[in-house]
Amino acid sequence: MKAIKIIFLVFLGSLTTSLYAQFEDAYDSGFEIDPMPLRLKARIINLADKLPVPYAHVVNPRTHGGTTTNIEGYFTIDMLNIDSLKISAVGFVDETVGIPPTHREDSVLTILLQPVVFPINEVTVTGEKQKVNLGGDQYGKPTDVPTELRGDAFNKKPPVLAALFNPVSYWQYYLSKKEKRKRAVRQAVALEKNWELHSQNYNKEKVMMLTGMNESQADEFMIWFNSKQVLAYTSSDYEVRATIREYFEIYKREGRLR
C-alpha cells in the first residue's frame, strides 16, 4: 500500500511539472493580439495631487500624429490597440504608455504623470538682532560681498574680473554642486511660473476661436505650430493672437488644413 502511494505521488508530481512547463512556454512565447483600430479617450492627471495636467503633448510614434490635453486633462486620439503613446508636459517626467488589453473603448483611460522634483537641502538661518537706533535715523547694514562677486545673488554669472579678486568664490559658482542645484531650482520655478502665464494666453480654446478650426484640426495645427518654436513663454496676449493668425495663414497656404 505504501509503495502504491509513492508511485501515485511521483506520477502526480511529474504531471504537475509537465503542465507548469507548458504554461511557462506559452507565457514566454507571448499572447498575440490582433491589431484593431480604436478611438482612445483618456485623461492625464498629476500623480502627486491627482489634479488634471492641461496642455500635455500626446504623440503616437508609429504615425507621428498626436494631440494635446484640454484644460481638464482630457484628450481623444485614433490609434491601434497595439500602439504606445509618448506623453510629455512641462514639469513632469516623460512617459510612454500602452493600452491595457482589458480596456474598453467606451471608457476613459486614466494616465498618471510623475512631477519633476528638485531636492533642496535643509537651510539653517542664523543672525543677530539689529540694535535699536535711538537717534531716529534710518540706516541699513552694509554688505561685505564685493560688487564683482554679486553675480550669483542676482542670478547672473560672475564676470571674469571676479577670478582675480576671489578665484575660490569665482570657481565655486561653476564647480559647486550646491550652486548648480540652486540655479536648477530657480530655473524650474521661473519656467513653471512662465508656463502658467503662457497657458492663459495660448491654449486650444483660443486657437479654435481665432482660426475657426474644430478640435481635431486645432490639435494638428498646434503640433505643427509648436514645432516652429516661434512663441516665447513671455509673449503677451496680443503677441500670441498676432502670431497664431500669421502662422495659420502659412499653415493654410501649405495645404495642411484638412
C-alpha positions as CSV (number, residue, x, y, z in Angstrom):
1,M,0.0,0.0,0.0
2,K,2.8,2.4,0.9
3,A,4.5,1.6,-2.5
4,I,1.3,2.5,-4.4
5,K,1.1,5.9,-2.6
6,I,4.7,6.6,-3.5
7,I,4.1,5.7,-7.2
8,F,0.9,7.9,-7.2
9,L,2.8,10.9,-5.7
10,V,5.6,10.6,-8.3
11,F,3.1,10.4,-11.1
12,L,1.2,13.5,-9.7
13,G,4.5,15.4,-9.4
14,S,5.6,14.7,-13.0
15,L,2.1,15.7,-14.3
16,T,2.2,19.0,-12.4
17,T,5.7,19.7,-13.7
18,S,4.6,19.0,-17.3
19,L,1.6,21.3,-17.0
20,Y,3.7,24.1,-15.5
21,A,6.3,23.8,-18.2
22,Q,3.6,24.0,-20.9
23,F,2.1,27.1,-19.2
24,E,5.6,28.7,-18.9
25,D,6.3,28.0,-22.6
26,A,3.0,29.7,-23.6
27,Y,3.7,32.7,-21.4
28,D,7.3,33.1,-22.7
29,S,6.0,32.9,-26.3
30,G,3.6,35.8,-25.6
31,F,-0.1,36.1,-26.4
32,E,-0.7,37.5,-29.9
33,I,-3.1,40.5,-30.0
34,D,-4.8,41.3,-33.3
35,P,-4.3,45.0,-34.2
36,M,-7.6,46.8,-34.0
37,P,-8.3,50.5,-34.6
38,L,-9.9,52.3,-31.7
39,R,-10.6,55.9,-30.6
40,L,-8.9,56.3,-27.2
41,K,-10.5,58.6,-24.7
42,A,-8.1,59.3,-21.8
43,R,-7.3,61.7,-19.0
44,I,-3.9,62.7,-17.7
45,I,-3.6,63.6,-14.0
46,N,-0.8,64.5,-11.6
47,L,0.4,61.5,-9.6
48,A,1.2,63.8,-6.6
49,D,-2.0,65.7,-6.1
50,K,-4.5,63.9,-8.5
51,L,-5.1,67.2,-10.4
52,P,-5.5,67.3,-14.2
53,V,-2.5,68.0,-16.4
54,P,-3.5,70.6,-19.1
55,Y,-1.8,71.1,-22.4
56,A,0.3,67.9,-22.2
57,H,1.6,66.6,-25.6
58,V,0.5,63.1,-26.7
59,V,2.3,61.6,-29.7
60,N,1.9,58.2,-31.5
61,P,5.4,57.3,-32.6
62,R,4.1,54.9,-35.3
63,T,2.0,57.5,-37.1
64,H,3.9,60.6,-35.8
65,G,0.5,62.1,-35.1
66,G,-0.7,63.5,-31.8
67,T,-2.8,65.8,-29.8
68,T,-2.8,67.9,-26.6
69,T,-4.9,67.6,-23.5
70,N,-7.5,70.3,-22.7
71,I,-7.7,72.3,-19.5
72,E,-9.2,69.3,-17.7
73,G,-6.5,66.9,-18.8
74,Y,-8.7,65.0,-21.3
75,F,-7.7,64.0,-24.9
76,T,-9.0,61.8,-27.7
77,I,-6.8,60.1,-30.3
78,D,-7.4,57.5,-33.1
79,M,-4.8,54.6,-32.9
80,L,-4.4,50.9,-32.8
81,N,-4.8,48.8,-29.7
82,I,-1.1,47.7,-30.0
83,D,0.3,51.3,-30.3
84,S,2.1,53.1,-27.5
85,L,1.8,56.8,-26.7
86,K,4.6,59.2,-25.7
87,I,3.4,61.8,-23.2
88,S,5.3,64.9,-22.2
89,A,4.4,68.0,-20.2
90,V,6.3,70.9,-18.6
91,G,7.3,70.0,-15.0
92,F,6.7,66.2,-15.5
93,V,8.7,63.1,-16.3
94,D,8.1,61.9,-19.9
95,E,6.2,58.7,-20.0
96,T,5.5,56.0,-22.7
97,V,2.2,54.1,-22.1
98,G,0.4,51.3,-23.8
99,I,-3.3,50.3,-23.9
100,P,-4.2,47.6,-21.4
101,P,-5.8,44.5,-23.0
102,T,-8.8,44.9,-20.8
103,H,-9.5,48.5,-21.7
104,R,-12.9,49.1,-23.3
105,E,-13.3,51.8,-26.0
106,D,-16.4,53.3,-24.3
107,S,-14.5,54.0,-21.1
108,V,-11.9,56.7,-20.2
109,L,-8.4,55.6,-19.5
110,T,-6.6,57.3,-16.6
111,I,-2.9,58.1,-17.1
112,L,-0.7,59.3,-14.3
113,L,2.3,61.6,-14.7
114,Q,5.1,61.9,-12.2
115,P,6.1,65.5,-11.4
116,V,9.7,66.5,-11.5
117,V,11.0,67.1,-8.0
118,F,14.2,69.1,-7.3
119,P,15.7,68.1,-4.0
120,I,16.6,71.2,-1.8
121,N,19.0,70.8,1.1
122,E,17.9,72.0,4.6
123,V,18.9,75.6,5.2
124,T,19.6,76.9,8.7
125,V,19.3,80.7,9.1
126,T,21.3,82.4,11.9
127,G,21.9,86.1,12.7
128,E,22.0,88.8,15.3
129,K,19.2,91.2,16.2
130,Q,19.9,94.7,15.0
131,K,20.4,97.3,17.7
132,V,17.8,100.0,18.1
133,N,18.8,103.3,16.6
134,L,17.9,105.8,19.4
135,G,18.8,108.7,17.1
136,G,15.8,108.1,14.9
137,D,17.9,108.0,11.6
138,Q,17.3,105.1,9.3
139,Y,20.3,103.0,8.3
140,G,21.0,99.7,6.7
141,K,23.7,97.1,7.3
142,P,26.4,97.3,4.5
143,T,27.1,94.1,2.6
144,D,30.6,92.5,2.9
145,V,30.3,90.9,-0.6
146,P,32.4,92.7,-3.2
147,T,30.4,94.0,-6.1
148,E,32.3,92.0,-8.6
149,L,31.2,88.8,-6.9
150,R,27.5,89.5,-6.6
151,G,26.6,87.8,-9.9
152,D,25.1,84.7,-8.2
153,A,23.0,86.8,-5.8
154,F,21.3,88.4,-8.8
155,N,21.0,85.2,-10.8
156,K,23.8,86.2,-13.2
157,K,27.2,84.7,-13.9
158,P,30.0,86.5,-12.1
159,P,32.3,88.4,-14.5
160,V,35.8,87.2,-15.4
161,L,37.2,90.0,-13.3
162,A,35.9,88.2,-10.2
163,A,38.5,85.5,-10.8
164,L,41.3,88.0,-10.0
165,F,39.7,89.3,-6.8
166,N,38.5,86.0,-5.3
167,P,39.2,82.9,-7.5
168,V,37.8,80.5,-4.9
169,S,34.3,82.1,-5.0
170,Y,34.5,82.5,-8.7
171,W,35.2,78.8,-9.4
172,Q,32.7,77.8,-6.8
173,Y,29.9,79.2,-8.9
174,Y,30.9,76.9,-11.8
175,L,32.0,73.8,-10.0
176,S,30.0,73.6,-6.7
177,K,27.1,71.1,-6.9
178,K,25.2,73.1,-4.3
179,E,25.4,76.2,-6.5
180,K,24.3,74.2,-9.6
181,R,21.3,72.8,-7.6
182,K,20.3,76.3,-6.6
183,R,20.4,77.5,-10.1
184,A,18.4,74.5,-11.3
185,V,15.7,75.2,-8.7
186,R,15.5,78.8,-9.7
187,Q,15.2,77.9,-13.4
188,A,12.5,75.3,-12.7
189,V,10.5,77.9,-10.6
190,A,10.8,80.5,-13.3
191,L,9.8,78.0,-16.0
192,E,6.8,76.9,-14.1
193,K,5.7,80.5,-13.5
194,N,6.2,81.4,-17.1
195,W,4.3,78.3,-18.2
196,E,1.3,79.2,-16.0
197,L,1.2,82.7,-17.5
198,H,1.7,81.3,-21.0
199,S,-1.1,78.8,-20.8
200,Q,-3.6,81.6,-20.0
201,N,-2.7,83.3,-23.3
202,Y,-2.0,80.2,-25.5
203,N,-4.4,77.2,-25.4
204,K,-6.5,75.1,-27.7
205,E,-9.7,77.1,-27.0
206,K,-8.0,80.3,-28.1
207,V,-6.6,78.7,-31.2
208,M,-10.1,77.4,-32.2
209,M,-11.6,80.9,-31.5
210,L,-9.0,82.7,-33.6
211,T,-9.0,80.3,-36.6
212,G,-12.4,78.7,-36.7
213,M,-11.0,75.2,-36.7
214,N,-12.6,72.3,-34.9
215,E,-10.9,70.4,-32.0
216,S,-9.2,67.8,-34.2
217,Q,-7.9,70.4,-36.6
218,A,-6.7,72.6,-33.7
219,D,-4.8,69.6,-32.3
220,E,-2.9,69.1,-35.6
221,F,-2.2,72.8,-36.0
222,M,-0.8,73.2,-32.5
223,I,1.6,70.3,-33.0
224,W,2.8,71.9,-36.2
225,F,2.9,75.4,-34.6
226,N,4.8,74.3,-31.5
227,S,7.5,72.7,-33.7
228,K,8.2,76.1,-35.1
229,Q,9.2,77.4,-31.6
230,V,8.3,81.0,-32.5
231,L,6.2,81.7,-29.4
232,A,8.2,82.6,-26.3
233,Y,6.8,81.9,-22.8
234,T,6.8,85.6,-22.1
235,S,4.6,86.5,-25.0
236,S,1.7,88.8,-24.3
237,D,-1.8,88.1,-25.2
238,Y,-1.6,90.5,-28.2
239,E,1.6,88.8,-29.4
240,V,0.0,85.3,-29.1
241,R,-3.0,86.3,-31.1
242,A,-1.0,88.0,-33.9
243,T,1.5,85.0,-34.1
244,I,-1.3,82.5,-34.3
245,R,-3.1,84.4,-37.1
246,E,0.1,84.8,-39.0
247,Y,1.1,81.2,-38.9
248,F,-2.4,80.0,-39.5
249,E,-2.2,81.7,-42.9
250,I,1.1,79.9,-43.6
251,Y,-0.5,76.7,-42.5
252,K,-3.3,77.1,-45.0
253,R,-1.0,78.1,-47.8
254,E,1.0,74.9,-47.3
255,G,-2.2,72.9,-47.7
256,R,-2.1,71.4,-44.2
257,L,-5.6,72.3,-43.2
258,R,-7.9,69.2,-43.5
